[in-house]
Amino acid sequence: MTTRSLFKRGQRVFFHYACLESDKSADAELWHHTDQFSVVVKRISDCDESEVGQMYVLRFSDGFEYDVFASEMFEDENQWIKEKIELERLKERRREFVAMEKAEKDEEYKMDIDFALYREYHK
């Protein structure tokens, strides 16, 4: 994923909600504003950036304002699409790796069984 640079006050950004996507979420109203353009109101300076990263207040076209993580902000929709594609590629590579590991373990297990049967047969 791309490391975000600082966003500037008044900058237009594309927002994508990256938490629980549910009306039961504490941030449900924010979730209803996902995949929309918004404007940076200000950077939140009193948060522990080493723990949560950079945070900003965004204002949406309907006037709704909310605190968001920089990782949910994109310079434009194309940047979000590129990162989403890269994330899907990484997930696919992980699935392939897990499947390969499982196949190797299955093969080892099969060899162990074959060896045990061989030993049993040749007693």
C-alpha positions, -999 to 999 in steps of 0.1 A, spaced: 0 0 0 10 35 -6 24 57 22 2 88 25 17 122 25 1 150 44 -32 162 31 -38 199 31 -67 219 44 -92 225 17 -79 196 -4 -105 175 -22 -101 138 -14 -118 106 -22 -130 88 10 -134 50 14 -146 36 47 -124 8 59 -141 -5 90 -173 -24 99 -198 -18 71 -230 -21 90 -258 1 103 -249 -13 137 -214 2 135 -207 31 158 -195 49 126 -226 39 105 -232 75 94 -196 77 81 -200 43 63 -230 58 45 -205 84 31 -181 59 17 -168 62 -18 -175 99 -20 -154 130 -25 -150 153 5 -129 182 16 -102 182 43 -113 206 71 -82 201 93 -55 176 104 -61 163 139 -29 170 158 -39 157 193 -40 120 183 -12 95 189 0 91 153 24 64 163 -6 43 173 -33 53 148 -15 72 121 -26 106 107 -62 116 112 -82 144 96 -116 159 98 -135 157 64 -166 176 53 -189 158 28 -211 175 3 -241 173 26 -222 191 53 -215 160 74 -181 162 92 -162 134 107 -128 123 119 -111 98 95 -79 79 92 -54 90 64 -54 54 52 -91 59 42 -83 90 21 -71 91 -15 -61 119 -38 -86 106 -63 -108 77 -71 -81 62 -94 -57 60 -65 -83 40 -45 -89 17 -75 -52 10 -79 -47 3 -42 -78 -19 -42 -64 -39 -71 -31 -43 -54 -48 -54 -22 -67 -80 -41 -35 -92 -58 -18 -96 -23 -49 -115 -10 -48 -138 -40 -10 -144 -35 -17 -152 1 -45 -176 -8 -21 -193 -33 6 -195 -7 -17 -210 20 -30 -236 -6 6 -245 -15 15 -249 21 -16 -271 26 -7 -292 -4 29 -297 9 16 -307 43 -9 -331 27 19 -346 6 41 -350 37 11 -366 56 5 -389 26 42 -399 26 41 -405 64 11 -428 59 27 -446 30 59 -451 51 38 -464 80 19 -488 57 52 -499 42 67 -506 76 36 -524 87 35 -546 56 72 -555 58 73 -565 95 
